[in-house]
Amino acid sequence: MGADEQASLNHAMSHDLRAPLRVMEGFSRILKEDYGPQLDAQANQHLDLVLAAAERMNTMIDALLAQAQLTNEPLHRQSVDMSALAREVAREQLGVLNGAARAEVVVTDGLVAQADPALLRRVLENLIGNALKYSEKVDCPRVSVGVIPETDPEVFFVRDNGAGFDMECANKLFGMFQRLHSAKDFPGNGVGLAAVQHIVRRHGGRIWAEAAVGQGACFYFTLDASRHHQRRTER
């Protein structure tokens, strides 16, 4: 998609889609505030459902815009101390996620990635944030960030001992707005992993996961082609 087409799409999402949504939300709120006392309980509940749906739609539009902007961001690959970055991200996540403060986060020393620092941060924010969120209900939540030894290209991972998921549903993991757990149990909008996959692919890598229900999950990812392939390309 060209820059002009992308700009048109962004405008459509930010303006054309939001305009009717604002009308729906605005009049529903007026009905609720001005006529709520005159309506029965079921009618008020219906209005609450409309307002909640409008809020979800706004969130989805925001997510689509963020994904579109992510596509246009330039990639500035450099050597990144991923151990330091992962620890920084973990400290931030532990401070803002409810129930995450008691989790143990273990990051392997000496992790180095050839990546865009800002985009790699987004990857770690999503993966570590998810690991903490989905393990917050276990007795001793533990999250590990590391690398599989002697892999080419290097395979990094983020592992947790939380809720896990059914591997039969793994094909839905990286789809936009796809969720394997109910929002009631684990809040979220289902866009984080789609963004992670997009970033990883922009780096020439891939991402996949292994899990079992009630036994945690592990997300693996690479960020570039194999060193063997790079050596052949440079000749």
C-alpha positions, -999 to +999 in steps of 0.1 A: +000+000+000+014+034-010+018+064+013-012+082-002-035+051+001-023+046+037-030+083+045-065+079+030-072+048+051-060+065+082-083+094+076-112+071+069-106+053+102-100+084+123-127+105+109-152+087+087-157+057+110-157+078+142-183+103+130-213+079+130-200+063+161-199+096+179-235+102+169-246+068+182-227+072+214-238+108+220-275+102+215-274+070+236-257+090+264-284+117+262-311+091+264-295+075+294-289+108+312-322+126+304-347+097+302-330+070+322-352+075+353-383+071+331-371+038+315-374+004+330-344-016+341-342-036+308-342-005+286-314+010+308-295-022+304-299-020+266-285+015+266-256+004+287-248-023+262-249+002+233-225+026+252-202-003+260-202-014+224-194+021+212-164+022+236-151-011+223-155+002+188-134+033+196-107+011+211-107-011+179-104+020+157-075+032+179-058-002+175-062-002+137-047+033+135-018+022+157-012-009+134-013+013+103+012+038+118+034+009+128+037-001+092+050+033+082+076+037+109+112+034+096+132+005+108+165+016+125+183-017+132+212-016+157+228-036+185+204-036+215+212-048+250+180-069+252+187-080+288+187-044+300+157-036+279+137-066+291+145-058+328+134-022+322+102-032+306+095-058+334+100-031+361+075-009+343+049-037+338+053-048+374+044-013+385+013-009+365-004-043+362-027-053+390-016-084+407+017-085+390+038-071+418+045-105+434+057-121+401+093-131+397+108-120+364+141-137+354+161-123+324+191-141+310+223-120+311+240-110+279+210-110+255+219-089+225+196-084+194+201-066+161+169-047+160+151-014+161+152-004+198+118+013+199+101-016+180+118-042+201+106-024+232+070-028+219+076-065+213+088-070+249+061-048+264+035-070+248+051-104+255+062-096+291+029-078+298+009-107+286+031-132+305+025-112+337-012-108+331-019-145+323+001-157+353-012-133+379-037-159+392-012-187+400+004-190+434+039-182+424+039-163+391+072-166+372+082-151+339+115-159+321+131-141+292+160-157+274+175-173+243+178-209+232+215-218+230+232-223+197+203-214+175+208-197+141+191-173+139+190-168+176+156-178+191+146-156+220+117-165+242+093-152+269+079-179+291+054-179+319+037-204+342+002-190+339-031-199+323-017-212+290-040-220+261-052-249+240-027-254+211-056-263+188-065-226+189-029-214+183-037-204+147-058-175+162-031-161+184-017-134+160-050-123+144-063-088+149-089-088+177-085-125+183-086-136+219-083-171+234-095-160+269-126-141+279-122-104+286-139-110+319-110-133+330-082-114+314-089-078+300-075-069+266-084-060+231-067-087+211-043-065+191-010-068+210+002-101+194-008-090+159+014-059+164+042-081+177+040-105+147+041-075+124+072-060+140+090-094+140+082-099+104+095-065+095+128-075+110+128-106+088+120-130+117+091-151+128+072-158+160+054-188+174+042-202+207+038-234+227+014-238+256-008-261+275-040-251+294-031-243+330+006-249+325+018-216+310+029-205+276+062-198+258+065-174+229+096-178+207+108-152+181+137-145+158+146-111+145+167-117+114+178-143+089+203-169+100+240-159+102+247-186+076+223-170+052+238-136+059+273-148+052+262-162+019+245-130+010+275-109+018+298-129-005 
